[in-house]
Amino acid sequence: MNIRLLPIVLIAAAGTLVGCKTMDHSAYQPEPQKIVPGTQFQPRIEEDSAYIASVERMARMRGITVQWVHKPTKRHVDQ
């Protein structure tokens, strides 16, 4: 009798675990990151997206693939 119930119990347990996994991302929204203003003594550092885009555009035109090891950054001082 226990052998007959084992597959049913395993299927029910697997079904509940799958249901819990799919609910993880739909109910929780992480808070957006706050942008800290840069000062003269502690500038805000971010990726230099304009430079990265221009280098990648030139590389595509020449048929080269770019893989960044350390992406270029720029420092911002907000006044």
NORGI-V557108 format. One record per residue. PHI is phi in degrees with one decimal (none if undefined). OMEGA is omega in degrees with one decimal (* if undefined). BURIAL is # if it has 16 or more other C-alpha atoms within 10 Angstrom, else .. Layout:
phi->PHI omega->OMEGA burial->BURIAL
phi->PHI omega->OMEGA burial->BURIAL
This chain:
phi->none omega->179.2 burial->.
phi->-66.1 omega->-179.9 burial->.
phi->-67.5 omega->179.1 burial->.
phi->-71.8 omega->-178.3 burial->.
phi->-81.9 omega->-176.7 burial->.
phi->-58.7 omega->178.8 burial->.
phi->-62.0 omega->179.9 burial->.
phi->-66.7 omega->179.1 burial->.
phi->-65.6 omega->179.3 burial->.
phi->-64.8 omega->178.7 burial->.
phi->-65.0 omega->179.1 burial->.
phi->-64.9 omega->179.1 burial->.
phi->-66.1 omega->179.0 burial->.
phi->-64.6 omega->178.7 burial->.
phi->-63.7 omega->179.5 burial->.
phi->-71.1 omega->178.4 burial->.
phi->-67.3 omega->177.8 burial->.
phi->-65.7 omega->177.9 burial->.
phi->-63.2 omega->178.5 burial->.
phi->-68.5 omega->-179.3 burial->.
phi->-66.5 omega->-177.8 burial->.
phi->-74.9 omega->-179.5 burial->.
phi->-83.3 omega->-173.1 burial->.
phi->-60.2 omega->-172.0 burial->.
phi->-86.5 omega->-175.0 burial->.
phi->-77.9 omega->-175.7 burial->.
phi->-93.9 omega->-172.9 burial->.
phi->-113.4 omega->174.6 burial->.
phi->-116.3 omega->179.7 burial->.
phi->-69.5 omega->178.6 burial->.
phi->-69.4 omega->177.2 burial->.
phi->-67.3 omega->-179.2 burial->.
phi->-70.5 omega->179.1 burial->.
phi->-82.8 omega->178.0 burial->.
phi->-89.0 omega->-179.2 burial->.
phi->-85.0 omega->179.3 burial->.
phi->-67.0 omega->179.6 burial->.
phi->-84.1 omega->177.1 burial->.
phi->-112.9 omega->-179.4 burial->.
phi->-63.5 omega->-176.7 burial->.
phi->-90.0 omega->178.8 burial->.
phi->-143.1 omega->-176.7 burial->.
phi->-70.6 omega->175.9 burial->.
phi->-81.1 omega->-177.3 burial->#
phi->-108.1 omega->177.6 burial->.
phi->-143.0 omega->-179.7 burial->.
phi->-65.8 omega->176.9 burial->.
phi->-84.5 omega->-171.9 burial->.
phi->-65.8 omega->178.9 burial->.
phi->-66.1 omega->179.2 burial->.
phi->-67.3 omega->178.9 burial->.
phi->-60.8 omega->-179.6 burial->.
phi->-64.5 omega->-179.1 burial->.
phi->-68.6 omega->178.3 burial->.
phi->-65.9 omega->-179.7 burial->.
phi->-68.0 omega->177.1 burial->#
phi->-65.7 omega->178.5 burial->.
phi->-63.7 omega->-180.0 burial->.
phi->-66.0 omega->178.0 burial->.
phi->-63.3 omega->179.7 burial->.
phi->-64.0 omega->-179.1 burial->.
phi->-94.3 omega->178.4 burial->.
phi->78.5 omega->-178.2 burial->.
phi->-110.7 omega->175.5 burial->.
phi->-99.9 omega->180.0 burial->.
phi->-101.6 omega->173.3 burial->.
phi->-125.5 omega->-175.7 burial->.
phi->-77.1 omega->172.8 burial->.
phi->-90.4 omega->173.6 burial->.
phi->-129.5 omega->-178.9 burial->.
phi->-66.4 omega->179.1 burial->.
phi->-65.5 omega->-178.9 burial->.
phi->-121.9 omega->172.7 burial->.
phi->-134.9 omega->-176.6 burial->.
phi->-106.6 omega->179.7 burial->.
phi->-116.0 omega->172.0 burial->.
phi->-114.4 omega->179.5 burial->.
phi->-83.6 omega->-178.6 burial->.
phi->-115.0 omega->* burial->.
